[in-house]
Amino acid sequence: MNCPACKAEIPDNSTFCLSCGRPLTADGLDMILPPSGSHTEERATIYLMLAIMSMFFGIFLLIPGFFVGPGLIIPATGLIVVGVILLLARYYILRRYSQRVEDLRKDAAVKVPCKYCGSLNQQTDKKCGGCGAPLI
């Protein structure tokens, strides 16, 4: 396992980094992970792919539907509507996720980072919750 702060290699069952002293558990700490690679982005990407496929097949069926009749126009329109709904769901998921990350960043901005281990502490704390060093 690697430390998220200093990237030093540490044992898997450690609760603190042996190199920098940063706590590895999230007990009482607000750790902000980068948004890349999250499950939310994966789900949004799946919604995008399904929306594109649905709209493509809807348009693909819509063209011969004009010649055949309403037998193909109704399912084609339904596929296009499903694609639009999936795009709107993707937009909603990504917007809600970005607001959550922004709220976490604003919360972390008002906290005091420890100059020794880098863990975030409340402004009223006298000692660091991660390494116990005095906060100045």
Residue pairs with C-beta under 8 A, 6 or more apart in sequence:
1 9
1 10
1 11
1 12
1 14
2 8
2 9
2 10
3 9
3 10
3 17
3 19
3 20
3 22
3 24
4 22
4 24
4 31
5 17
5 20
5 22
5 117
5 118
6 17
6 19
6 20
6 22
8 17
8 18
8 19
8 20
10 17
10 18
10 19
10 24
11 18
14 24
15 23
15 24
15 25
16 22
16 23
16 24
16 130
16 131
17 24
17 117
20 116
20 117
20 118
21 116
21 117
21 130
21 131
22 117
22 118
22 119
22 130
22 131
23 29
23 117
23 119
23 129
23 130
23 131
28 129
29 119
29 120
29 129
29 130
30 104
30 107
30 108
30 111
30 120
32 101
32 104
32 105
32 108
35 41
35 97
35 98
35 101
38 97
40 93
40 94
40 97
41 94
41 97
43 93
44 90
44 93
44 94
44 97
47 86
47 87
47 89
47 90
47 93
48 86
48 87
48 90
50 83
50 86
51 82
51 83
51 84
51 86
51 87
51 90
52 83
53 83
54 79
54 80
54 82
54 83
54 86
55 79
55 80
55 83
55 84
57 76
57 79
58 76
58 77
58 78
58 79
58 80
58 82
58 83
59 76
59 80
60 76
61 72
61 75
61 76
61 79
62 72
62 73
62 76
62 77
62 80
64 72
65 71
65 72
65 73
65 76
66 73
108 120
110 123
111 120
111 121
111 122
111 123
112 120
112 121
112 122
112 123
112 125
112 135
113 119
113 120
113 121
114 120
114 121
114 128
114 130
114 131
114 133
114 135
115 133
115 136
116 128
116 131
116 133
117 128
117 130
117 131
117 133
118 130
119 128
119 129
119 130
119 131
121 128
121 129
121 130
121 135
125 135
126 134
126 135
127 133
127 134
127 135
128 134
128 135
